[in-house]
């Protein structure tokens, strides 16, 4: 019999075989070694099971019992009664997945996790369930794995402990012993045993943290190398002496805040270097990031260089164009706006001026990174709302100069864990105060039964001379998304306010149509604008005092905070109305967080905690390996340690391969996350 090797095909692992190997391959697992890194996503501690009669409304509980009855009252819905020795509780799925009916049947033994609600009787909406058999150890810690069709937790729980015992000692531990000792981390084989066959939840967490730290360290070494690469590149220095500094500030029609003054000095120090600035400017909605961008761009123009500002939407690009144009009025700076909707003849003339050096500053959308756009001397590139662009798009703009300085901006405050991981190669400036005159916005959650009184409030605001936004998540109705569409909302608002002109804005309007709608609303020619979230950034209407958001539970916290930031810009008190049909406890929690604070940084941390980094970032555009073990919502300490260690130990030992990455896929609904589980 040949010696075992982590490279052995996974089908030869005891308990797997060809059929289950095919299922594992769909998860990217082909070898015995890769199987060891298929980590549990949660654990069930059967010692934490509660009796049914002890539950209270709002509690997250774990129950164990037998299905007494099952009812399918209408298509897509499933209701079951779970019974234990102490009582009964109803389980409800409003949109039950098809496979659930195979598990939920009279007599089925289940572990159930979910949040209790008290309607006419106690119930748990959309619980997660785990099928059990009577032979299961009642004191066991049960790992719950990411699954796919043809694979069950029971199979993996049986196969993985012996696989760890056979193959884990053969894996090379690539983590330096000095680092293991420094942080009290388990050796690799012990860590794998702890995550797959833990005796306690604390033991499982110790194994996970060892693997997560190693992943964080690998990422931080990539970041350190990338950062060193930037500092080795050459760029044209753009020193800002005191006279130029004063001249630029004279262009601003306001006195900078202390946070802006600090950012000016940080940018000034970067631009004086002969290597490219690589800085992120983050600040809450309305904190004054455009002024810092203008400072950097005018420094470039003062040195006979060109500057470009890339914005994700035409609305935002036009807003920047208006703002900068007003500040530069009477100056010799030659500025232009380039968007995709520009007529061909005008576009050719503008591009010719840009290439000849007869334009100093250009603001544009994705059209700026087109191959036909050439600069004579691009010295500075600014990217606004950086999360809307991929890393390749940012690099495409930066590649239009020998090596321009780069400033990227975001109004979505970045949680510290993401700052250390995704954006760890950047220097960071933070605008943590709002300019004088910005008002806090009252935020209210509005259930459907209170819609009439909310509309009456909007009418009173309009009668007082104010304006209102109504925002919906979709343009047209969808069978797949339970949310009100903007087309229906537009008709509803017109019916509710028959004596008012109601404008309608969405992404499919031609450019001229969008411009006209926004100009009419900005100038107060209509009191109400119904829109999709195209107004999320770049819209400044100081007279607007109401933001009404339909199906608010469909948005992330960061999006809601951005939309709320469209109001509170004038001298009048402003109110954000969150219309919601949310029944899920997590959805309501998100909305309550928004209603309780104006602090964008706290909101971003909560958004990360509730939605996870993948959804927080949207599509993966940051050009870095995905963290599959580390939890960015709770592993800040590991990231900090790994960042420090990456600088002290910048290279992996020669010839030591990185551990295989586990594959995380959407897990089967039958693997509940227990209270306090890993």
C-alpha positions, 0 to 999 in steps of 0.5 A: 500500500503506498504511503499517504500523501496530502496530494491523494485524490479526495475520493480515496479518503475513507468515507468519501468515495467517487460520488461524494468526491464529485460533490466536493469537487463542486466546492473546489476540493480535489485532494485530501489536503484541501479537504482538511481546509474545508472548515466548519462555518459554525458549531452546534453545542448541544449542551446549550439546548433550551426547553421550548416552554422557557423561550421568550420573545426576541431571544435567539435560542437552540431547541431540540424536538420532534416534528409533530405536524407539517402544513403547507398553507400556500405555495412556497410557505411551510409551517411545522410544529416542533414538540419537546417534553415541555411544550410546542412551538411553531416553525414558519418559512414564508419562502421555503427552499424545495429541499426543506420538505425532505427534512421537515416531516412528522416524526423528524428529530431536529435541532432548531436555531432562530429568534423567537417571535410571539404572534398569536402563539410562539413561533420562529420565522425562518429557523435554521434546522439540523436533522439528528438521529437518536445515536447522536452524542447529546453533549457533542460539539457538532461542526456545521460545514458548507455543503452542496447537493450530495453532501451532508454534515453527517458524512463530513463529521464522520470523514474529517476526524480520521482524515485529519489524523492521517494527513495533517501530520504530513503537512508542512507547517509554514508558520515560523515557530517564533511567531507561533510562540509569540502569539500562543498559536497551535501547531498546524496539525493540532489546529486542524484537529481542533476545528474538525473535532473540538471538545469545546467551543473554545478549542474550536476557536483556538484552532480557527484563530491559528489558521486565520492568523496565518491567512492574515499574515500572508495577506499583510506580506502581499500588502507590504510588498505592494507598498514597497513597490509604490515607494520604489517608483518615481514620480514628479515631485509637486512641492507646495510652498507656503505662498502656493498653499495660501493661494490655493486656500484663497480659492475656497469660499469657506474656512477649512475645518481642522480635519481638512487642514490636517488632510491638506498637510498630509497631501502636501507632504506626499506631493513633495516626495519623488515617489507617487502619493498613494493616499485614501481620503475617507470622510462622512457624507458632507465632510468636505472631501472635494476641497481636499481633492481640489487642493491636490489638483491645483498643486499639480496644475501649479507645476504645469501638470494636468489633473483628472478626477474620475467619478462613477456617475454623470450626476456626481461628475457634473456636481464636481464640475459645478463645484470646481467651476465656481471655485475656479471662476476668474482663475487661469485654470482650464477645466472641462467635463468629459462624460459618455454622453458628450457629442462626438465632435465636442468630445474629439475637440476636448480630447485634442486639447487634453493631449496638447496640454491645453486643458489643465483639469478634467472631470469625468466618468468611466469615459476618462479611462477609455483608450482614446483619452491621452494626457500631455502630462498627467501629474495627479489622478483623483478617484471619487467613490473608489468602491464603485471602481475596480482596481484595474480601472484605477490603474488604467487611469494612473497608467495615462501618465508616467506615474501620477500621484493618486488620491482616492476618496470614499464617503463610505467610512471604511471599518478598520479591519477592511482598512488594514486588509483590503486597503492596507497598501494606502496611506489614509487621511480621515475627515472626522468632522462636518463643516459648520451648518450641517444639521443632524437628520432625524430618522424614523422607521415607518411601518406600512400602517403609518404611511398615511401619517408619514405622507401628511408629514411630507405634505406639511414640509412641502407647504412650508416650501421644502422639497422631498426625495422618494427613493426605490431600489428598482426601476420596474417590478420584479418577480424575484425581488420583493420590493416596491419599484420606482415606476409604481412609487412614482404613480403612487406619489402622484396620486397622494400629492395630486396638486404637486409636480412630481419628477421621476429620475432613473438610470435609463433616462438619456443624459439630457433627460437626467440633467433636466430633471436634476436642474428642475429639482435643484432650482425648486421647479418641483417639490418632489423627486421620485428616483432610484438610488442614482441620487446616492452620491453627487446630489446637493439640494439644500432646500430638500428636507425629506428623504423617503426610502421605500423597502429600506430593508433592501439596502445596506446600512452604508447605502442608507447612510449615503441616501440620508446624506442627501438632506440636512444640507440647508438651514432647515430641520430634515427627516429621513423616513424608512418605509419597511416591510421588514419581518426579519430581526436582522433587518429591523436591527439594521434600520434601528442602528441607522435611526440611532446614530449619525456616525458613519464610522459606527454605521460602517462597523455595524454594516460589516458585522451584520453583512460580512465583508463580501456584501459590504464591498460589493463585487470583489474589485480590490485585486487582493486574495479573499480572506476565507478563514479570518473574520473581518468583523471580529479579527482586528487583533489578528490583522494588527499582529499580522501587519506588525509581523509582516514588517518584521518577517517579510518573507515566507521561509524558502520553499514553504508553500502557503496552505491551501485555501478553503472554499466557502460557498453558500451553506445549506440551510440545515446548518444553524449558527448557535448563540455564541458559536464560532 
